[in-house]
C-alpha cells in the first residue's frame, strides 16, 4: 500500500513539474509579446520548443578565461539551429537571412541587434562542435527522460527511413566478395556486447541502400538509414544512424537497449524486416512483449496470423510511418546538406529534438 502511495506521489510530482514547465513557457510567451509585440505562429513555436527542451540549460553559459578573446556564447547558436528545423529552412544561409529580417525571431534566439548575428561560417564551425559533442542527442535524451519519468509507454513502434546524402558512397574494393559472418551480428549482440559496442559495430559510412516502401515498391538511394523508436503520439524516443545498406534487424537490439534506458514500455511493434527469433527472445528478456509481422521469405508455411488483440495493437505501428513523414516534411529531414555520419546524425537529431518537443507540448497542452 505504501509503495502504491509513493508511486502515486511520484506521478503527481511529475505532472506538477511538467505543468509548471508549460506554465513557465506561457508566461515567457506573454512577456515576449508584451515587450516585442505579437509573435507569428512559427516564431511562437520556436520559443515554445527551445524553452521546453531547456536548450540553454544543457548548453550552459560560456566559460570565462583570464586571457584572450572571450568565448562566444553557444546558447543563441543552439537556439537558432533548433529554429532552423522548426521553421523547416533548407540551409544555414537561409537561417541567417531570416534572423536578419525578423527582429522578433532574432530576440527569441538571443540576439538583440542585427549586428550580433554570427556569420554563416561561425554557424558551420559551432555546428561541427555540437556534432562532435553529440549536443542535440544529449538534449533529446534529457527531455525524453524528464517527460516520461514515472510513466509507461504502451507501444514502441520501430522502423527506419532512407536519408539521402550529397556525398560519395563508399565502394567495395574491386574483386572483393562479401563474406558471411560467423557468428552473425545479431548473435554477437546477444552474446555479451555492451550497448556502446553494439552501436560502434554498426557500419556508418555513406553507401547505397535498397528498401521496400509502404506502397510495396523498391526504393534505391545513396546515403544513410535512420532507425527510430516511436512512442504513442508520434514522439521519437531513440535514434541510431547507420549506412544505407544495413538491414533493419541488425539495429533492433541496440535500439531496444537505448529505449529501455529512457522509458518503461510494454509492447514493441515491428514489421516483417525484424522477423527473427533472436529479436523476439531479446525483447522477452527485457520484459517487453514483441509483436512482429511474419516474413514470408522465412522457412515457414506462411505468416502466422495475429490474434484479434495483437492485430489491433499492431495497427498502432502506423505511428512510425506518420512520424517519419512529419520528420521529413515539416522538420527538414529530407534536406540534409552536411556530409559525414557525425554531422548528418547531428543535423537529424536537431530535427528529432524539435519534433519531440513539439509533439510533447501538443500532448501536454
Order of alpha helices (4+ residues) and beta strands (2+ residues): alpha-alpha-alpha-alpha-alpha-alpha-alpha-alpha-beta-alpha-alpha-beta-beta-beta-alpha-beta-alpha-beta-alpha-alpha-alpha
